[in-house]
Amino acid sequence: MNFDLSESQRLFQSTTERFASAIDVSARHTIRAMEGGYDKNRWQELAELGLLSIGASAEHNGLDGSLTDLSIIAETFGCNNALDPWLENGVLPIRLGNLAANATFLEPLLDGSQLATIAFAETDRRYDLFPHNTAVSSNNGDCYINGKKQFVLTASLADTLLVTAHQEGVFGIYPVAANSEGIDVQHYRLADGSQGAAITFNQVKLASDSRLELDFDQFQDVIAEINVLSCAEMLGLSQLLLDDTIAYVKEREQFGVTIGSFQSIQHGLVDCYSELEQMRSLLYRTLLLDNKSGELWRTETMGAKAFISDRADFIARTAVQFHGAMGITDEVAVGHAMKRIIFLSRLFGDAAHNLNHYARNL
């Protein structure tokens, strides 16, 4: 089987690499210190490079990228330890809007003029995607949303909140302007240095016909795509960790010799390489599945993520161990890469949750 990239895939790979590689550790600190933990000028540049449009179909003025195309970009972001929320604030809302065929919602996202985030997580619900405590009610012909969401990513920079809620038990996703009256936001930092928020919706009025035309199964299918792209980014991060660690052990000396000459170090790096290739094989297998919707697809992606996140965690911890105490700090890239893996491995379900679902449903 030929796994070579097409010309367009190589183009997007090189474009992504040029964009992401410009940010070193020092620049990363500067950007994380900004309001919201991110520079929105970079978001506009992402849009101009087509890295947002690739997530939408041609009929909605997108570049009609496949899940494989998106995974190449995600892996490249990982290889360059990128801090851009391309996955969680770009691909996710764009894939939802594309599936709902909502051009009005999609247009400002694709040109980078607006940034959207999804509010899905609820207190005491763990990784349950169905909204139990956030509801839409009607009053004199108007609709209002009430409830509280946790873990709303990059909420301080978002123009639109995609809120999952139910109306008399029926699932829905409702775009809400972030500056709407009745919204209370509490911001906090996440493991990878980005910002999350807890948001309370108190009688927030919804625009007429604002609900995205998506059912719960379709929402879960998009989340499965995000799980696959999380795997691709973790693969790239793991490659970065391995490459940086190999370079480091060739230079770091102890007892008058480089530590890379120690047999235990060599065996540890070989184990990391073996785990990395298994991760890559499973990602390719998942991308090559014919049917990318339905319960079987979602189960396959959760199984793949359970395996890949566990191996990425192993590689990250080995890299930190071989770097010594400085490996966990924010002064070297491996610390940032490890924290991003921690974030991605728990996005929409940690390894235990995903593995349990895989065991029950396959």
SEZA-265150 format. One line per 8 residues: number of its first residue (from 1); their letters; for each residue z, x, y of C-alpha. Coordinates in nm, 4 decimals. Layout:
BEGIN
NUM) a) Z,X,Y  ...;
***
This chain:
BEGIN
1) mnfdlses) 0.0000,0.0000,0.0000  -0.0934,0.1291,0.3445  0.2012,0.1367,0.5847  0.0137,0.3121,0.8661  0.0455,0.1467,1.2069  -0.2526,-0.0179,1.3708  -0.3861,0.1125,1.7014  -0.2126,-0.1636,1.8991;
9) qrlfqstt) 0.1153,-0.1037,1.7138  0.0999,0.2684,1.7926  0.0326,0.1802,2.1569  0.3409,-0.0418,2.1804  0.5455,0.2182,1.9944  0.4511,0.4939,2.2402  0.4981,0.2603,2.5397  0.8466,0.1675,2.4202;
17) erfasaid) 0.9355,0.5313,2.3562  0.8291,0.6402,2.7069  1.0281,0.3583,2.8614  1.3468,0.4024,2.6562  1.3593,0.7828,2.6351  1.3903,0.8169,3.0141  1.7601,0.7218,2.9956  1.9936,1.0009,2.8873;
25) vsarhtir) 2.3714,0.9758,2.8412  2.4415,1.0439,3.2084  2.1979,0.7767,3.3261  2.3453,0.5416,3.0690  2.6897,0.5770,3.2285  2.5411,0.5034,3.5705  2.3646,0.1874,3.4537  2.6651,0.0580,3.2596;
33) ameggydk) 2.8732,0.0922,3.5789  2.6400,-0.1497,3.7611  2.7170,-0.5174,3.8017  2.6611,-0.6831,3.4670  2.6299,-0.3453,3.2953  2.2534,-0.3353,3.3406  1.9799,-0.2631,3.5944  1.7556,-0.5684,3.6383;
41) nrwqelae) 1.4787,-0.3474,3.7768  1.4382,-0.2164,3.4238  1.4011,-0.5743,3.3033  1.1074,-0.6253,3.5383  0.9544,-0.3044,3.4079  0.9961,-0.4309,3.0505  0.7954,-0.7379,3.1453  0.5214,-0.5380,3.3165;
49) lgllsiga) 0.4793,-0.3236,3.0038  0.4254,-0.6346,2.7910  0.7414,-0.5771,2.5863  0.8572,-0.9326,2.6575  0.5207,-1.1086,2.6313  0.4675,-0.9733,2.2814  0.7285,-1.2224,2.1586  0.5211,-1.5269,2.2621;
57) saehngld) 0.1974,-1.6689,2.1268  -0.1362,-1.6435,2.3047  -0.1394,-2.0155,2.3863  0.1658,-1.9559,2.6068  0.0166,-1.6478,2.7773  0.1892,-1.4129,2.5367  0.0510,-1.1257,2.3325  0.0920,-1.3034,1.9983;
65) gsltdlsi) 0.2981,-1.0292,1.8344  0.4026,-1.0642,1.4727  0.7533,-1.0037,1.3421  0.6295,-0.6658,1.2176  0.5051,-0.5787,1.5687  0.8436,-0.6714,1.7116  1.0264,-0.4700,1.4453  0.8321,-0.1564,1.5435;
73) iaetfgcn) 0.9485,-0.2008,1.9031  1.3064,-0.2692,1.7895  1.3103,0.0437,1.5718  1.1735,0.2508,1.8605  1.4451,0.1189,2.0905  1.6966,0.2257,1.8267  1.5437,0.5722,1.7861  1.5895,0.6227,2.1615;
81) naldpwle) 1.9393,0.4731,2.1814  1.8195,0.2200,2.4401  2.0685,0.0147,2.6419  1.8209,-0.2595,2.7304  1.9150,-0.6068,2.5923  1.5545,-0.6597,2.4818  1.6589,-0.8200,2.1546  1.9382,-1.0539,2.2605;
89) ngvlpirl) 1.8137,-1.1536,2.6084  1.4407,-1.1058,2.5621  1.3108,-1.1765,2.2145  1.5684,-1.4406,2.1202  1.5187,-1.6866,2.4102  1.1433,-1.6220,2.4155  1.1057,-1.6968,2.0431  1.3051,-2.0178,2.0908;
97) gnlaanat) 1.0937,-2.1249,2.3877  0.7749,-2.0333,2.2039  0.8697,-2.2387,1.8980  0.9623,-2.5308,2.1225  0.6233,-2.4930,2.2992  0.7985,-2.5183,2.6362  0.5671,-2.3443,2.8842  0.7843,-2.4316,3.1851;
105) fleplldg) 1.0800,-2.2514,3.0295  0.8739,-1.9588,2.8972  0.6714,-1.8592,3.2043  0.9542,-1.7043,3.4137  1.0904,-1.5283,3.1049  0.7600,-1.3648,3.0192  0.6962,-1.2337,3.3715  1.0533,-1.1004,3.3967;
113) sqlatiaf) 1.1456,-1.3086,3.7010  1.4263,-1.4746,3.5050  1.6644,-1.3616,3.2330  1.8076,-1.6057,2.9788  2.0957,-1.5822,2.7362  2.2056,-1.8057,2.4538  2.5530,-1.9619,2.4378  2.6103,-2.0409,2.0705;
121) aetdrryd) 2.9496,-1.9051,1.9548  3.2580,-2.1242,1.9644  3.6273,-2.0474,1.9337  3.7628,-2.0604,1.5766  3.4156,-2.1228,1.4294  3.3433,-1.7620,1.3235  2.9688,-1.7337,1.2477  2.8971,-2.1055,1.2185;
129) lfphntav) 2.5777,-2.1669,1.4171  2.6161,-2.5449,1.4442  2.7938,-2.6497,1.7670  3.1038,-2.8533,1.6783  3.3031,-2.8332,2.0015  3.0252,-2.8490,2.2621  2.8799,-3.1941,2.3177  2.6337,-3.3808,2.5366;
137) ssnngdcy) 2.7295,-3.7268,2.6598  2.5538,-3.9912,2.8688  2.6946,-4.1722,3.1689  2.4971,-4.4200,3.3783  2.1696,-4.2670,3.2640  2.2731,-3.9069,3.3344  2.3572,-3.6474,3.0681  2.6495,-3.4055,3.0859;
145) ingkkqfv) 2.7557,-3.1139,2.8700  3.1172,-3.0236,2.7926  3.2692,-2.7481,2.5844  3.3462,-2.3783,2.5684  3.1365,-2.0894,2.4419  3.2355,-1.7335,2.3550  3.0314,-1.4138,2.3219  2.7637,-1.5112,2.5741;
153) ltasladt) 2.5654,-1.1900,2.6150  2.4763,-1.0490,2.9595  2.5877,-1.3772,3.1123  2.6558,-1.2212,3.4541  2.2854,-1.1407,3.4979  2.1437,-1.4537,3.3365  1.9569,-1.7132,3.5381  1.9477,-1.9621,3.2501;
161) llvtahqe) 2.2027,-2.0383,2.9789  2.0633,-2.1778,2.6536  2.3552,-2.3861,2.5326  2.3730,-2.5150,2.1768  2.5402,-2.8571,2.1664  2.5335,-3.1811,1.9724  2.4741,-3.5330,2.0956  2.6311,-3.7795,1.8543;
169) gvfgiypv) 2.5990,-3.5210,1.5791  2.2357,-3.4265,1.6536  2.1772,-3.0563,1.7234  2.0148,-2.9504,2.0469  1.9529,-2.6500,2.2735  1.9861,-2.7246,2.6433  1.8726,-2.4889,2.9239  2.1383,-2.4879,3.1968;
177) aansegid) 2.1098,-2.3062,3.5296  2.3768,-2.0350,3.5357  2.4870,-2.1379,3.8874  2.5381,-2.5045,3.7955  2.8469,-2.6827,3.9218  3.1198,-2.7151,3.6600  3.0668,-2.3770,3.4932  3.3590,-2.1331,3.4671;
185) vqhyrlad) 3.2836,-1.7779,3.3483  3.5153,-1.5005,3.2309  3.3441,-1.1651,3.1736  3.4472,-0.8849,2.9371  3.3036,-0.5641,2.7918  3.1612,-0.5417,2.4404  3.1662,-0.2513,2.1960  2.8295,-0.1114,2.3066;
193) gsqgaait) 2.9215,-0.1138,2.6770  2.7294,-0.4304,2.7607  2.8968,-0.7444,2.8942  2.9844,-1.0676,2.7222  3.1465,-1.3787,2.8620  3.3506,-1.6841,2.7760  3.2002,-1.9871,2.9499  3.3553,-2.3302,2.9961;
201) fnqvklas) 3.1274,-2.6269,3.0684  3.3086,-2.9094,3.2471  3.0880,-3.2133,3.3050  2.7840,-2.9958,3.3783  2.4934,-3.2215,3.4624  2.1731,-3.1633,3.2684  1.8229,-3.1986,3.4042  1.6260,-3.4881,3.2616;
209) dsrleldf) 1.4349,-3.4017,2.9422  1.5868,-3.0516,2.9458  1.6465,-3.0294,2.5707  1.4222,-2.7823,2.3859  1.2237,-2.9500,2.1116  1.3875,-2.7635,1.8237  1.5885,-2.8840,1.5262  1.8717,-2.6929,1.3604;
217) dqfqdvia) 1.6532,-2.5529,1.0798  1.4084,-2.4085,1.3333  1.6972,-2.2546,1.5274  1.8254,-2.0901,1.2090  1.4761,-1.9545,1.1349  1.4681,-1.7818,1.4750  1.8162,-1.6388,1.4134  1.6805,-1.5014,1.0831;
225) einvlsca) 1.4069,-1.3233,1.2800  1.6713,-1.1735,1.5094  1.8629,-1.0549,1.2034  1.5503,-0.8739,1.0818  1.4978,-0.7141,1.4238  1.8645,-0.6118,1.4293  1.7973,-0.4342,1.0991  1.4962,-0.2587,1.2524;
233) emlglsql) 1.6996,-0.1406,1.5512  1.9814,-0.0213,1.3221  1.7211,0.1703,1.1213  1.6075,0.3455,1.4396  1.9653,0.4169,1.5436  2.0392,0.5604,1.1995  1.7338,0.7873,1.2234  1.8568,0.9084,1.5621;
241) llddtiay) 2.2050,0.9742,1.4235  2.0668,1.1711,1.1301  1.8280,1.3759,1.3459  2.0963,1.4576,1.6034  2.3452,1.5525,1.3330  2.0989,1.7827,1.1555  2.0262,1.9555,1.4871  2.3977,1.9874,1.5612;
249) vkereqfg) 2.5026,2.1397,1.2270  2.2274,2.4003,1.2641  2.3923,2.5203,1.5882  2.7670,2.4632,1.5415  2.9366,2.7711,1.4005  3.2620,2.8029,1.2096  3.3988,3.1089,1.0335  3.1008,3.3021,1.1695;
257) vtigsfqs) 2.8309,3.0814,1.0117  2.6624,2.7532,1.1019  2.8354,2.4551,0.9441  2.4968,2.3401,0.8173  2.5231,2.6145,0.5556  2.8264,2.4437,0.3986  2.7383,2.2672,0.0762  2.9539,1.9633,0.1539;
265) iqhglvdc) 2.7694,1.9136,0.4845  2.4310,1.9454,0.3134  2.5283,1.6931,0.0451  2.6515,1.4510,0.3121  2.3246,1.4717,0.5024  2.1237,1.4214,0.1836  2.3279,1.1068,0.1161  2.2461,0.9849,0.4675;
273) yseleqmr) 1.8753,1.0514,0.4145  1.8821,0.8616,0.0858  2.0570,0.5645,0.2477  1.8089,0.5695,0.5375  1.5089,0.5481,0.3053  1.6667,0.2586,0.1149  1.7198,0.0806,0.4467  1.3569,0.1359,0.5418;
281) sllyrtll) 1.2287,0.0078,0.2058  1.4354,-0.3101,0.2255  1.3240,-0.3766,0.5825  0.9587,-0.3413,0.4799  1.0152,-0.5710,0.1822  1.1668,-0.8359,0.4087  0.8838,-0.8103,0.6618  0.6275,-0.8521,0.3823;
289) ldnksgel) 0.7729,-1.1823,0.2586  0.5047,-1.4511,0.2739  0.7183,-1.7450,0.3843  0.9204,-1.6805,0.6993  1.0947,-2.0152,0.7293  1.3361,-2.2228,0.5280  1.6578,-2.1567,0.3417  1.5148,-1.8885,0.1096;
297) wrtetmga) 1.3844,-1.6873,0.4078  1.7177,-1.7106,0.5845  1.9016,-1.6065,0.2691  1.6733,-1.3052,0.2177  1.7244,-1.1874,0.5753  2.1027,-1.2201,0.5497  2.1042,-1.0206,0.2283  1.8908,-0.7509,0.3878;
305) kafisdra) 2.1162,-0.7343,0.6918  2.4295,-0.7072,0.4776  2.2795,-0.4061,0.2976  2.1261,-0.2370,0.6026  2.4286,-0.2801,0.8310  2.6574,-0.1348,0.5629  2.4324,0.1721,0.5218  2.3913,0.2130,0.8979;
313) dfiartav) 2.7694,0.2112,0.9315  2.7946,0.4827,0.6650  2.5407,0.7029,0.8452  2.7122,0.6474,1.1804  3.0547,0.7416,1.0475  2.9148,1.0503,0.8758  2.7429,1.1596,1.1989  3.0659,1.1153,1.3942;
321) qfhgamgi) 3.2629,1.3069,1.1313  3.0213,1.6003,1.1337  3.0269,1.6127,1.5143  3.4039,1.6312,1.5151  3.6285,1.4647,1.7723  3.3581,1.4505,2.0405  3.1397,1.2334,1.8155  3.3325,0.9185,1.9022;
329) tdevavgh) 3.3318,0.9822,2.2772  3.0867,0.8550,2.5365  2.9794,1.2099,2.6179  2.7301,1.2408,2.3320  2.4610,1.0046,2.2083  2.6066,0.9551,1.8595  2.9077,0.7691,1.9994  2.6834,0.5227,2.1832;
337) amkriifl) 2.4604,0.4775,1.8780  2.7582,0.4050,1.6545  2.8895,0.1416,1.8965  2.5503,-0.0284,1.9124  2.5445,-0.0420,1.5314  2.8914,-0.2002,1.5379  2.7562,-0.4641,1.7789  2.4338,-0.5379,1.5891;
345) srlfgdaa) 2.5976,-0.5445,1.2461  2.8193,-0.8331,1.3612  2.5631,-1.0262,1.5643  2.5214,-1.3686,1.3965  2.7306,-1.2591,1.0983  2.8981,-0.9468,0.9645  2.8193,-0.7869,0.6276  3.0788,-0.9890,0.4350;
353) hnlnhyar) 2.9578,-1.3209,0.5798  2.5921,-1.2401,0.5121  2.6568,-1.1128,0.1608  2.8593,-1.4229,0.0707  2.5777,-1.6456,0.1956  2.3242,-1.4412,-0.0025  2.5304,-1.4663,-0.3211  2.5766,-1.8429,-0.2872;
361) nl) 2.2197,-1.9376,-0.2016  1.9791,-1.6997,-0.3755;
***
